[in-house]
Amino acid sequence: MRKPIKVKKFIEELHLTPIYLGNQTSFPIESSDLNRPGLQLSGFFEYFSMDRVQLFGKGEIEYLKSLSQDICKERLETYFSYPIPCVIISRNQYPDDMIIEAARKHDVPLFLSDLDTMKISNNTSAFLDNELAPTIARHGGLIDVYGVGVFLTGESGIGKSETALELLKRGHRMIADDVVEIRKISDNVLIGRAPDVIRHLMEIRGIGLVDVSVLYGMGAVMESKTITLCIHLAAGDMKDIDRLGVETEYTSLLGVDVPKITIPVRPGRNLAIIIEVAAMNFRLKSLGHNPAAALDQDMLDLLG
């Protein structure tokens, strides 16, 4: 499925110099792969990945220079007549007038990069991988606690923002409050961030919106974080909760199973400290130290 990529963001993220932008504010992209059009410039169009970002390296530019003016103009005319999204030229090789004229004629954005061909190719693919990744928005918060990306969920009004605020006071960092945009950048990696319009903002009931980056400084916020643990806040006592933590519960986000811990919310409980302990315990389990599993084995050995 094609997704529109904003031209302004494309330029800013990849540090490109626009040569021709045309009337487009975005262009549709389906794949993060790039196409180097050496075969097309030689006249072969039977197989042409026209739906990809096009990259001119030193080889393509030097080949065009070796052609006669008439043949070069004919090849460029044919090439730019296809519905290609845009063209990037590497190594600051400013194109000659024939390339610019063909781009203008067919309204194809044309950009210049000072990076070598391999680096701009890798950077563009990485940028497109992130932009084209499957994305969902979920109600909740995202906090970095001791390096663990904690996705905090629960019913509205249960105290997620207040808990996140207490964690901020204890030196942890906020990524998002209320709404988290989640991107699946690989088979088992989820990246969470806040929507642009509410980035760094937190809603505290009775106070309203506060800017965390202003109140606590930029060291208290992060732009994005890998989601590795989900902590769900549930009101009241839960009789069916696993008190020892032997079994691992999971929640599915974009087809990725994320470990989930459910914490009962009652008056007097310090949720911030509990979440800190949960994050540290999760890290220990990731390193192979599981107290509940060790106790379970010790009991089996004792009874056996």
N, C-alpha and C positions, 0 to 999 in steps of 0.2 A: 504494500500500500504506500503510495506516495505521500510525502509530508512536506508542506511548505517551509522552506528555510528562509528566515529573514535576512535580506541582503546586508543590512546594517550590522547585525550580530555576526554574520559571516566575515565581514571585513574586520570588525573589532577583535574577534577571538583569534583570527589567523594573522592579524597584523598585515593586511594586504593594502596595496595602493590601487585605488580604482582608476582605470584608464577610460572605461566606458561603462556607465550604469544603465542607461536607457530609462524606460518608464517603470521598470519592475521594482517593487518593494520586497518581493520574495520570489523564489523559484522552487518548483517541486522536485524533490529528490526521493528516490526509492532505496538506493543502496549507498553504503559508505565506501564502496570500492571506487577507484578513479580509473579513468581511461587515458592512456597515452596514445595519441592518434597518428602514430607513425605510418601504419598501414593505410589509413584513410588519406593522408596527405600524399601517399604514393599512388592513390587512385583506386584502392580496394575498399568497397563499401558493402560487400556481401555480408560481412559480419561486423557490426558496428554497435558498440555499447553507447548509444546516443543519449541514454537517460542518466548517465553518470556525469559527475564533474570531470571536465577535460583538463589535462595537464600537459603543457608544452615545456619540455626540458631543452637542454642544449642541443640534443640530437635533432629534435623537430625543427628548431629554429635554424640550425646550420643546414639541414636538408632543404628547407624552403629557400635559403639563400643560394643553393646550388642550382635551382631551377631557373629556367628562363622566365621573364616577367609574365608572358602570356600564359604559360602553363601554371605558374604559381598562382596567378589570379583566378584561373579556372578551377584549380583544386580547392582554393580557399572559398570560392563562391559555392561550390558543391558541398564542402564540409559545413560551412555555417548555415546552409539552407536547411539542415536537419534540426529538429527541436532539441538542441543541447541546452542544459541548464546554465552553464557558464564556463569560462575558460580562465585558467590560472597559468601565468608564465613565470617560471622560476629564474633564479640567479640575476634578478634585476635586468633581464634582457629586454629592454624596451622594444616593443614590436614596431615594424615598419608600417607605413601608411596603408598598405594593402590589407593587412590583418585588421587594423582599426576600422577601415572602411567596410570590410565584410561584416564585422561585428555590429557596426552601426546599422547597416542595411537590414540585417536580420534580427536586430534588437537582442543581441546576446551579450550579457555582462562580461566584461574583460578586466582581469585583475593582474597585478604585478606583485611578486614576492621577492624579497632579497635572500631567501633561504635557498639552499641547493635543492635539487629535484627530490631526492630521497626524503629530506627532512620535511619539506612542505607537504609531500605525499602522506607521510606518517601523521603529521599534525592534522591535516584535513580529514583523514580517515578516523582519527580519534575523536575529533570534534563531531563528525557526522554520526559515529557510533553512539555518542551521548544524545545527540538531538533526535535520532531516529529510534532510540530505544523505546520499548513499550512503556507507557506511563499511566499511572492512576493517581487519583487524589483521595486521601483518607483522612477522616476526622481524628485528630490526636496531636501529640507533640513529639518532638525528636530532640533528645538531649545526649550530649557526649559525657558519659560518666566513667572516669578512669580509662578512657580510650574505647569504651564499649558504646556503640550507637544504640541507645535505648529508645524504642518506639513506644510511647506512653499512650495507652488507650483507656476508654471508660465512658460511661454515660455522661451526657452534658450536665455540668454542675457538680460532678463528683469530687473535683479538686485537682484536676490535672495541672492547670496553670499555677495554682498556689504551690503545688509540690515542685513544679519546675522552677518556680521563683526561689524556693528554699534551696534547691540544688545549685542555682546560680550563686546564691550567697555563700555556699560552701565551696565555691571555686570551680564548679563544672560549667560547661558551655552549652548554650542553646542554639539549635539549628532551626527549629520551627515550632510554632505554637498554634493550636487550633486546627490547622490544615497542613498536611504533609504531602508534597508531590514525590511519588516514588517511581524511580526509573529502574528497569531491569537491564543492566548493561552487559551481563553475560548470563550463562545458564543458572548460576547460583549466587549472583551478586546483585544486591539492591542498594541503590543510592537514594537517600532522602534529602530533600531541601524544601525551603519555604517558597510559596508563590511570590513572585516579584513584588506584588502590591502590598503584601503584609510582612515582608522580610524584616527581621529584627524586632517586630512588634509583638507585644503580649497583652492579652485582655485579662484584667483582674477585676472580678465582680465587685462593684461598689466604688472602684476607682476609674475604670475605663481602660483605654489603650495607653501603654507605656512603651517607650523606645528603649529596649534593653541595651543597645550599643551606646546610647548616650548616658543612661543611668549608671551602667557598670563598666563601660569602656568596650572597645573592639575586641579585647581579649576574652570577653564573655560570650562571644557569638562565633559561629562558624557558618560558612556558605553551604556546605553539604557534608554528609557523613554516611558511611556504609551502615545499613541497618543489620545488626547482628542479634538483637534480643528484643522481644516484645513483652512489655509488662502491662497487664490489664488490671485496672482498679475496679473492684466490685464492692458494692455497698453491703454492709452487714456481715454476719458470719456465714461461712460456706462449709456445710457439714461434709460435703464430698471432696474437699480439697486434700491433696496429697501432702501430708504434714512432714514427711521425711524427705520429699523431693527425689524419690527413687525413680519414678517415671517422668519422662520428659514429654511435655505437651507442646504442640506446634500450631502455628497459624499460617495459612497459605496466603502469600502476597504475590500476585503475578505468576503463580505456579511454583514459587519458591517457598519451601517450608522453613519458617523462622521459629526458633525456640521461644516458647511463651510461658510466662510465670503470671499466675493470678494472685493478687494481693488483696485481702479483705480490708475495707476501709471502715474504721470505727473511730469514735471520738477518743483522742488521747494518743493515737498511734503516730509515731514520727515516720511518715512515709519516705521522707528524703533519706534518712539513715537506712531504712529497710532497702530502698532502691540501690544505695551505695553498696550495701552488703551483697545484694543480688548480683550487681555488676561484677564485683570482685570475685564472688563465688563462681560466676559464669566463666570468668577468665581462668580460674583455677581448674574448672572442669575441662576447658579447652586445652589445658596443659596436661591433662590426664589425671588430675587429683579430684576424686569424687568421694567426699565423706560418706554420703548415703550409701553408695555402692559398696564402699569398704566395710561399713557397718553391717550391711546385708550379708556380705560374704563371711564376716567374722561370726555372725549369728548362725549361719549355715554350718560353718566349721565347728562351732561350739555344740550344736545340736547333733551334728554328725559324729 
